[in-house]
Amino acid sequence: MDKIEYLSPNAWNQWHTELLQSTVNRAYKRVPFYRKKMDEMGIGPDDIGSLEDIVKLPFLSRDELSENYPYGLFAVPLRDIVRIHTLRSGLPNPIAIGLTRQDLKRRVELAARFFKTTGITQEDIVQICLDPGLSLHGQELKEGAEELGALVIPPDPVSTFTRIRVMIDFKTTTLVTSPSYGLHLLEVFKEKNMPIGALNLRKLILLGEHLSSDARSVFEKELDVEMRATYGIFEASGPTMAYECECRCGLHLALDHIIPEIIDPKTLEPVEDGKEGELVITTVTTRANPLIRFRTGDLTKLIKETCSCGRTTWRMEPVRKRTDDLISVRGIKVSPSNISHLLAAEAKGKPVTSLVVLDKWKHLTQIRILIAMDENIFTGDLPELHNWIRRCEERFQETLGISCRIEPVERKRILPFLEKGKVVITREDFDKTCA
């Protein structure tokens, strides 16, 4: 599995062409959704004769993943699937991902390959600290580290202080977390006046969010650890679909499992090499749920030159922006339109005027939703209003996997933002305007 990262360009082209043809053939024959879309475009599997022909194929969106719930996109019989994950999507239906035994093995191998690249061995103690919304990533990373024989402390629903105590008592050597939660752990650590020398950390692995240069500098200065960033999409190839090597000059894509493209999100046409655009992924080793030209919504660039480490796999720049209005809250993507639909559903279809305010508490983003007090939500009965707010907060947690705080306010307090087309703002912007 290690040698494949060093294939020649011609070998990669042949690898991708053969697997693309195989994937398109299976999808066309076994998935009515793909067959219908390809028939509508007037193309068939025989039209895909080279890697360049991938542009002839239709795109796939997250909305379509949700619309085909529960198993409309499965390419194998249900008896061949050994695990099903349902992902919170904020859409009318969850997103269901099926995995065959072969799919599971490949995902674990990919996670293990990443850990091996970082130098993890059976001598390491790997502690995973992730929010519940990233629990599926945590599970695959746990299995990948265990594949190498490392001792793993998986994410548990305990307090931050308890996690720090476990980190010290069991002499954790590798911490896997998100950048914001890593900064949160560090702040709590210092608040409790714990000596940095009590830690045995050697490596810090960060995922779920963009790792800024400022955050990287803080970790390097305070913890003196080797850091690696990773990027992944659970619908595709999991949390280690792209990862940093020791050179830290972009994230190596798992080209043996995926075909990446960069397109202009407006024209949907391929961009020139080295130009920024939307990342599109086609999975070519997935048996149960093959994804053909899946639009990630993430903006990045591809680096096709061979890395200084010798790997020939293409690299991608870290994702800093998106093509849509999704906001990332501790690694979980939330759409303002999803929030509006959830509120309207609890208001029995009546529109609810709202403003999303993002606040930070010890580096962790908190969501506060301000809703305008009007007849759609308030009939004069305060206990009824409180119950409605509680139901909305519970629905938010259940549907999106993160908590929020809902506050009723006078309409005039949020109207200035809405009139400017702003539906999501920071607390600083809100306080500055309302001061």
C-alpha positions in Angstrom: 0.0 0.0 0.0 2.9 2.4 0.6 4.5 1.9 -2.8 1.4 2.9 -4.7 2.0 6.5 -3.6 5.0 6.7 -5.8 3.5 5.6 -9.2 4.6 7.4 -12.3 2.1 9.8 -14.0 1.5 7.2 -16.8 0.8 4.5 -14.2 -1.6 6.8 -12.4 -3.4 7.5 -15.6 -3.8 3.9 -16.4 -4.8 3.1 -12.9 -7.5 5.8 -12.9 -8.8 5.0 -16.4 -9.3 1.3 -15.6 -11.0 1.9 -12.3 -13.1 4.7 -13.7 -14.4 2.5 -16.5 -15.1 -0.3 -14.0 -16.9 2.1 -11.6 -19.1 3.7 -14.3 -20.0 0.2 -15.6 -21.1 -1.0 -12.2 -23.0 2.2 -11.3 -24.8 2.2 -14.7 -25.9 -1.4 -14.4 -26.7 -1.5 -10.7 -27.8 2.0 -9.6 -31.0 3.3 -11.3 -30.2 6.9 -10.3 -26.9 6.9 -12.2 -28.5 5.1 -15.2 -31.3 7.6 -15.4 -28.9 10.6 -15.2 -26.6 9.2 -17.8 -29.4 8.3 -20.2 -30.8 11.8 -19.9 -27.4 13.1 -21.0 -27.2 10.6 -23.8 -24.1 8.8 -22.6 -23.3 5.3 -21.6 -20.4 3.3 -20.1 -18.9 2.8 -23.6 -18.4 6.6 -23.9 -15.9 6.6 -21.1 -12.7 5.4 -22.9 -10.1 7.6 -21.1 -9.6 9.6 -18.0 -10.4 12.8 -19.9 -13.9 11.5 -20.5 -14.8 11.9 -16.9 -16.1 15.4 -17.8 -18.9 13.8 -19.8 -20.4 12.3 -16.6 -23.1 14.0 -14.5 -22.4 15.6 -11.1 -23.7 14.3 -7.8 -24.8 16.7 -5.0 -25.5 16.2 -1.2 -29.1 17.0 -1.9 -29.3 14.0 -4.2 -27.6 11.8 -1.6 -30.4 12.8 0.8 -33.1 12.3 -1.8 -32.0 8.7 -2.5 -32.2 7.7 1.2 -32.2 5.0 2.4 -30.5 2.8 -0.2 -31.2 4.3 -3.6 -27.5 4.7 -4.4 -26.3 1.2 -3.2 -24.5 -0.7 -6.0 -24.5 -4.0 -4.2 -27.3 -6.2 -2.6 -28.2 -5.3 1.0 -26.9 -8.8 2.0 -23.4 -7.7 0.9 -23.3 -4.6 3.2 -21.9 -5.2 6.7 -22.2 -1.6 8.0 -24.5 1.3 7.4 -23.8 4.9 8.7 -26.5 7.6 8.7 -25.1 11.1 8.6 -26.9 14.1 9.8 -27.4 16.4 6.9 -29.9 19.1 7.9 -31.8 18.0 4.7 -35.2 16.3 4.7 -33.6 12.9 4.9 -30.3 11.8 6.5 -27.5 10.5 4.2 -27.0 6.8 4.3 -23.6 5.3 3.6 -23.3 1.5 3.2 -20.0 -0.3 3.5 -19.1 -3.8 2.3 -16.4 -5.8 4.1 -14.0 -4.7 1.4 -15.0 -1.1 1.8 -14.3 -1.3 5.6 -10.9 -2.9 5.0 -9.9 -0.2 2.6 -10.9 2.7 4.8 -9.0 1.2 7.8 -5.9 0.6 5.5 -6.1 4.2 4.4 -6.3 5.5 8.0 -3.4 3.2 9.0 -1.3 4.4 6.0 -1.8 8.0 7.2 -0.8 7.1 10.8 2.3 5.2 9.5 3.2 8.3 7.5 3.2 10.3 10.7 5.5 7.7 12.4 2.9 6.1 14.7 3.9 2.6 15.9 2.7 0.0 18.4 4.7 2.0 21.0 2.3 4.9 20.7 -0.7 5.9 22.8 -3.2 7.6 20.6 -6.0 9.7 22.2 -8.9 10.9 20.1 -10.8 14.0 21.3 -13.5 15.0 18.9 -17.0 16.5 19.1 -19.9 14.0 18.7 -20.6 15.4 15.2 -17.2 14.0 14.1 -17.7 10.6 15.8 -17.6 8.7 12.6 -14.3 10.2 11.7 -13.1 9.2 15.1 -14.2 5.6 14.7 -12.2 5.1 11.4 -9.1 6.8 12.9 -9.4 4.5 16.0 -9.5 1.4 13.8 -6.6 2.7 11.6 -4.3 3.3 14.7 -5.3 -0.1 16.1 -4.3 -1.7 12.8 -0.7 -0.5 13.5 -0.9 -1.9 17.0 -1.1 1.4 18.8 -3.0 1.7 22.1 -6.0 3.9 21.4 -8.1 6.0 23.8 -11.3 6.7 21.8 -13.5 9.8 22.2 -15.7 9.5 25.3 -18.5 11.8 26.5 -16.5 13.2 29.4 -15.4 16.7 30.5 -12.5 18.5 29.0 -10.7 18.3 32.4 -11.2 14.5 32.5 -9.7 14.2 29.0 -6.7 16.2 30.1 -6.3 14.0 33.2 -6.4 10.9 31.1 -3.9 12.4 28.7 -1.5 12.9 31.6 -2.1 9.7 33.5 -1.8 7.4 30.5 1.0 9.4 28.9 -0.7 10.0 25.6 1.9 10.4 22.8 -0.4 11.4 20.0 -3.5 13.6 20.2 -6.1 13.5 17.5 -8.5 16.5 17.6 -9.8 19.6 15.7 -7.9 22.8 15.8 -10.5 24.6 17.8 -10.8 21.9 20.4 -7.0 21.6 20.6 -6.8 25.3 21.4 -9.6 24.8 24.0 -7.8 21.9 25.6 -4.6 24.1 25.8 -6.5 27.0 27.4 -8.2 24.8 30.0 -4.8 23.1 30.7 -3.3 26.5 31.5 -6.3 27.7 33.5 -5.8 24.7 35.8 -2.1 25.7 36.2 -1.0 22.3 34.9 2.7 22.2 33.8 3.3 21.5 30.1 6.0 19.2 31.2 3.4 16.8 32.6 2.4 16.0 29.0 4.1 13.2 27.0 2.8 14.4 23.7 5.0 14.0 20.6 2.5 14.4 17.8 -0.7 16.4 17.2 -3.1 15.4 14.4 -5.7 17.9 13.4 -8.8 17.5 11.3 -12.4 18.8 10.8 -11.4 22.5 10.3 -8.9 24.6 8.6 -5.6 24.8 10.5 -4.6 28.4 10.4 -1.0 29.5 10.6 -1.7 31.3 13.9 -3.1 28.1 15.5 -0.2 26.1 14.1 2.2 28.6 15.7 0.5 28.4 19.0 0.7 24.6 19.1 4.3 24.6 18.1 5.3 27.2 20.7 3.2 25.8 23.6 3.4 22.1 23.0 6.6 21.6 21.0 5.0 18.7 19.0 5.1 17.5 15.4 1.8 18.4 13.7 0.0 16.9 10.8 -3.3 18.0 9.2 -5.7 15.7 7.5 -8.8 16.3 5.3 -11.7 14.0 4.6 -15.3 13.6 3.5 -17.1 10.7 5.2 -19.3 10.1 2.2 -16.2 9.5 0.1 -13.1 7.9 1.6 -13.2 9.0 5.2 -11.1 11.4 7.3 -7.8 10.5 5.7 -8.7 11.2 2.1 -5.9 13.8 2.1 -3.1 14.3 4.5 0.2 16.1 5.2 3.5 14.4 4.9 6.7 15.5 6.7 7.2 18.3 4.2 3.9 19.9 5.1 3.4 21.6 1.7 -0.1 20.5 0.8 -2.2 17.5 1.6 -1.5 14.3 -0.4 -4.7 12.9 -1.9 -5.4 9.2 -1.8 -5.2 8.8 -5.6 -5.5 5.1 -5.4 -9.1 5.5 -4.1 -10.3 8.7 -5.7 -10.1 10.8 -8.8 -10.1 14.5 -7.9 -11.1 17.4 -10.2 -11.3 21.1 -9.8 -14.1 22.9 -11.5 -15.5 26.4 -11.7 -18.5 26.3 -9.4 -20.4 28.7 -11.6 -19.7 27.3 -15.1 -19.1 23.7 -13.8 -16.2 23.5 -16.3 -12.7 22.3 -15.4 -10.3 25.1 -14.4 -6.7 25.4 -15.5 -4.1 23.5 -13.5 -3.1 25.4 -10.4 -6.2 27.5 -10.4 -8.6 27.5 -7.4 -12.0 26.0 -7.8 -14.5 23.5 -6.3 -13.2 20.1 -5.4 -15.1 17.2 -7.1 -14.5 13.6 -6.1 -15.1 10.3 -7.8 -14.5 7.2 -5.7 -13.0 4.3 -7.7 -12.5 1.6 -5.1 -15.9 1.8 -3.2 -18.2 -1.1 -3.8 -21.3 -0.3 -1.9 -21.7 3.5 -2.5 -19.7 4.7 -5.5 -19.8 8.4 -5.8 -19.4 9.8 -9.4 -18.3 13.5 -9.6 -19.5 14.3 -6.1 -19.4 18.1 -5.6 -17.8 18.8 -2.2 -18.5 22.5 -2.1 -14.9 23.1 -0.8 -12.7 25.5 -2.6 -9.0 24.5 -3.1 -6.2 24.1 -5.6 -4.4 21.0 -6.8 -0.6 20.7 -6.9 0.4 18.0 -9.4 4.2 18.3 -9.1 6.0 15.5 -7.2 6.5 16.4 -3.5 9.9 16.7 -1.9 9.0 13.6 0.0 9.0 11.6 -3.3 5.3 10.9 -3.4 3.7 11.4 -6.8 0.2 11.7 -5.4 -1.4 15.0 -6.2 -1.7 17.4 -3.3 -4.5 19.9 -2.4 -4.2 23.2 -0.6 -6.0 23.4 2.8 -9.7 24.4 2.3 -10.4 27.9 3.6 -13.6 28.7 1.8 -16.8 27.1 0.4 -18.9 27.7 -2.7 -22.1 27.9 -0.6 -23.4 29.5 2.6 -22.5 26.5 4.8 -20.7 27.5 8.0 -18.4 25.2 9.8 -19.0 24.9 13.6 -16.3 22.7 15.2 -16.0 20.7 12.1 -19.7 20.3 11.5 -21.1 22.0 8.4 -24.4 23.9 9.0 -26.5 25.7 6.4 -28.5 28.9 7.4 -31.3 27.5 5.2 -31.4 24.3 7.2 -31.8 26.4 10.4 -34.7 28.3 8.8 -36.4 25.1 7.8 -36.0 23.6 11.3 -37.5 26.7 12.9 -40.4 26.8 10.4 -41.1 23.1 11.0 -41.6 23.8 14.7 -43.7 26.8 13.9 -46.0 24.6 11.9 -44.9 25.9 8.5 -45.0 29.6 9.5 -41.9 31.6 8.6 -39.7 32.6 11.5 -37.5 35.6 11.2 -34.1 34.8 12.6 -30.4 35.8 12.7 -27.5 33.4 13.5 -24.8 34.8 15.8 -21.5 32.9 16.1 -19.8 33.3 19.4 -16.5 31.8 20.7 -16.0 30.5 24.2 -12.5 29.4 24.9 -11.9 28.9 21.2 -15.1 26.8 20.7 -17.7 28.3 18.3 -21.2 28.5 19.9 -24.4 29.1 17.9 -26.9 31.6 19.1 -30.1 32.0 17.1 -32.0 35.3 17.6 -35.7 35.0 16.6 -38.0 38.0 16.1 -40.9 38.0 18.5 -44.1 38.1 16.4 -47.4 36.3 16.1 -45.8 33.3 14.4 -44.1 32.2 17.5 -45.7 34.1 20.4 -49.3 34.1 21.1 -49.1 35.7 24.6 -48.4 32.5 26.5 -44.9 32.6 28.0 -44.8 28.9 29.1 -45.8 27.9 25.6 -43.0 30.1 24.1 -40.4 28.5 26.4 -41.6 25.0 25.4 -41.4 25.9 21.8 -37.8 27.2 22.2 -36.8 24.0 24.1 -38.3 21.8 21.3 -36.4 23.8 18.7 -33.1 23.4 20.6 -33.7 19.7 20.9 -34.6 19.4 17.2 -31.4 21.3 16.3 -29.2 19.0 18.4 -30.9 15.9 17.0 -30.8 17.0 13.3 -27.4 18.7 13.1 -25.5 17.1 15.9 -24.6 20.4 17.6 -26.2 22.5 20.3 -27.5 26.0 20.0 -29.1 28.6 22.2 -32.3 30.3 20.9 -33.3 33.8 22.2 -36.4 35.7 21.3 -35.7 39.4 20.7 -37.5 42.5 19.3 -37.6 42.5 15.6 -35.9 45.8 15.3 -32.7 44.4 16.9 -32.0 42.0 14.0 -33.7 43.8 11.1 -30.6 46.0 10.3 -28.6 42.9 9.5 -31.3 41.1 7.5 -31.9 44.2 5.4 -28.3 44.0 4.4 -28.7 40.3 3.4 -26.7 39.1 6.4 -28.2 36.0 8.0 -25.0 34.9 9.9 -22.8 37.3 11.8 -20.2 37.2 14.6 -20.9 38.3 18.1 -18.4 41.2 17.6 -20.4 42.5 14.6 -23.7 42.2 16.5 -22.4 44.0 19.7 -20.8 46.7 17.6 -24.0 47.5 15.7 -26.2 47.2 18.7 -24.0 49.2 21.0 
